[in-house]
């Protein structure tokens, strides 16, 4: 992974803590699309998010990363 990829991942990771549900959801979805295994521990806690949509997409993102789907 090149340094610019890592920087992008870290920017997206920071958005996982956003108080805005849409920002958090976009970050979760983006990490799933990137399929980078480094994101798995960041996504894991979000499968229990109080926002059902975020929890659903966190599960989907994890599945996508693990299977390459």
Contact map, one row per residue, 1 for C-alpha under 8 A:
111011000000000000000000000000000000000000000000000000000000000000000
111111000000000000000000000000000000000000000000000000000000000000000
111111100000000000000000000000000000000000000000000000000000000000000
011111110000000000000000000000000000000000000000000000000000000000000
111111111000000000000000000000000000000000000000000000000000000000000
111111111100000000000000000000000000000000000000000000000000000000000
001111111110000000000000000000000000000000000000000000000000000000000
000111111111000000000000000000000000000000000000000000000000000000000
000011111111100000000000000000100000001000000000000000000000000000000
000001111111110000000000000000000000000000000000000000000000000000000
000000111111111000000000000000000000000000000000000000000000000000000
000000011111111100000000001001100000000000000000000000000000000000000
000000001111111110000000001000000000001001000000000000000000000000000
000000000111111111000000000000000000000000000000000000000000000000000
000000000011111111000011001000000000000000000000000000000000000000000
000000000001111111000011101100000000000000000000000000000000000000000
000000000000111111100001000000000000000000000000000000000000000000000
000000000000011111111011000000000000000000000000000000000000000000000
000000000000000011111011000000000000000000000000000000000000000000000
000000000000000001111111000000000000000000000000000000000000000000000
000000000000000001111111100000000000000000000000001001000000000000000
000000000000000000011111110000000000000000000000000000000000000000000
000000000000001101111111111000000000000000000000000000000000000000000
000000000000001111111111111100000000000000000000000001000000000000000
000000000000000100001111111110000000000000000000000011001000000000000
000000000000000000000111111111000000000000000000000000000000000000000
000000000001101100000011111111100000000000000000000000000000000000000
000000000000000100000001111111110000000000100000000001001100100000000
000000000000000000000000111111111000000000000000000000001100100000000
000000000001000000000000011111111100000000000000000000000000000000000
000000001001000000000000001111111111001000000000000000000000100000000
000000000000000000000000000111111111000000000000000000000101110110000
000000000000000000000000000011111110000000000000000000000000100100000
000000000000000000000000000001111111000000000000000000000000000010000
000000000000000000000000000000111111100000000000000000000000100111010
000000000000000000000000000000110111111100000000000000000000000010000
000000000000000000000000000000000011111100000000000000000000000011000
000000000000000000000000000000000001111111000000000000000000000000000
000000001000100000000000000000100001111111100000000000000000000000000
000000000000000000000000000000000001111111110000000000000000010010000
000000000000000000000000000000000000011111111000000000000000000000000
000000000000100000000000000000000000011111111100000000000000000000000
000000000000000000000000000100000000001111111110000000000110110000000
000000000000000000000000000000000000000111111110000000000110010000000
000000000000000000000000000000000000000011111111100000000000000000000
000000000000000000000000000000000000000001111111100001100100000000000
000000000000000000000000000000000000000000111111100001111110000000000
000000000000000000000000000000000000000000001111110000100000000000000
000000000000000000000000000000000000000000001111111101100000000000000
000000000000000000000000000000000000000000000001111100100000000000000
000000000000000000001000000000000000000000000000111111100000000000000
000000000000000000000000000000000000000000000000111111110000000000000
000000000000000000000000100000000000000000000000001111111000000000000
000000000000000000001001100100000000000000000110101111111100000000000
000000000000000000000000000000000000000000000111111111111110000000000
000000000000000000000000000000000000000000000010000111111111000000000
000000000000000000000000100110000000000000000010000011111111100000000
000000000000000000000000000110010000000000110110000001111111110000000
000000000000000000000000000000000000000000110010000000111111111000000
000000000000000000000000000000010000000000000000000000011111111100000
000000000000000000000000000110111010000000100000000000001111111110000
000000000000000000000000000000010000000100110000000000000111111111000
000000000000000000000000000000000000000000000000000000000011111111111
000000000000000000000000000000011010000000000000000000000001111111111
000000000000000000000000000000010111100100000000000000000000111111111
000000000000000000000000000000000010100000000000000000000000011111110
000000000000000000000000000000000000000000000000000000000000001111111
000000000000000000000000000000000010000000000000000000000000001111111
000000000000000000000000000000000000000000000000000000000000001110111
